[in-house]
Structure formats: structure tokens, C-alpha cells
Amino acid sequence: MLIRTEVGVIEEVYMEVKDLKGIQTAAMITGPYDIMAIVETEGLSEITRDIIESIRGIEGVKETSTNIFIE
């Protein structure tokens, strides 16, 4: 999952994201997005219901892009 934050809050958002259930690893990155998080769940419904909603609910999150490994 790629996350774009509001200006000046990347570290605070990163600290919250990395501690969420299901997040395997998270890193602050350069480019059009600010944070990349690797998520592992049992199924797609968990990603949309739990992880995406949790991340989008963090103050300072501006946009997310979910990319799924297919192989």
C-alpha cells in the first residue's frame, strides 16, 4: 500500500501505520508517495475492511493506493 500524507506529518503517520495489525513492514520513501506498507492478510475483505479503513482514518493521510501481489 502506498500512502501520501499532508505536508509535515510523514513521521507521525509512519509511526501509526507501522504498528497497525497486518502491517508486515513499513518505510518512508521518496517519490510521489511518502510511505510504503507491506500488508499480509488472509483475504481481500480484510484488507478493505480493516487495513485500508484504519490507514485512511489516520490524521494526515491524504491519499492511498492499494497494489496487490498476484504472484
C-alpha positions in Angstrom: 0.0 0.0 0.0 1.3 3.4 -0.9 0.4 6.4 1.3 0.6 10.1 0.6 0.5 12.4 3.6 -0.2 16.0 4.3 3.0 18.2 4.4 4.9 17.9 7.7 3.2 14.8 9.2 5.0 11.9 7.4 6.8 10.7 10.6 3.7 10.8 12.7 1.7 8.9 10.1 4.5 6.4 9.6 4.7 5.7 13.4 1.0 4.9 13.4 1.0 2.8 10.2 3.9 0.6 11.2 2.1 -0.5 14.4 -1.2 -1.5 12.8 -2.3 -5.1 12.8 -1.4 -6.8 9.5 1.4 -4.5 8.5 4.5 -6.6 7.8 6.8 -3.7 7.2 6.6 0.0 6.5 9.1 2.5 5.3 9.2 6.2 4.5 10.0 6.6 0.8 10.8 9.2 -1.8 8.7 9.9 -4.9 5.0 10.7 -5.3 4.1 8.8 -2.2 5.6 9.2 1.3 5.1 5.8 2.9 5.0 2.2 1.6 3.5 -0.5 3.8 3.5 -4.2 3.1 0.3 -5.8 4.3 -0.4 -9.5 4.8 -4.0 -10.8 5.4 -6.0 -13.9 5.0 -8.2 -12.4 2.3 -9.1 -9.3 0.3 -12.0 -8.4 2.5 -9.7 -8.0 5.5 -7.6 -5.5 3.5 -10.5 -3.4 2.6 -12.4 -3.6 5.8 -9.6 -3.4 8.3 -6.3 -2.1 6.9 -7.5 0.4 4.4 -10.1 2.0 6.7 -7.6 2.1 9.5 -4.9 3.8 7.4 -7.3 6.3 5.8 -8.6 7.2 9.3 -5.2 8.3 10.4 -5.0 12.1 10.7 -2.7 13.5 8.0 -3.3 10.7 5.4 -4.1 12.4 2.1 -4.3 9.5 -0.3 -3.7 5.8 -0.6 -3.0 3.4 -3.4 -3.5 -0.4 -2.8 -1.5 -2.7 -5.0 -1.9 -6.4 -4.7 0.8 -9.0 -5.4 -0.6 -11.5 -7.8 2.3 -13.9 -7.8 
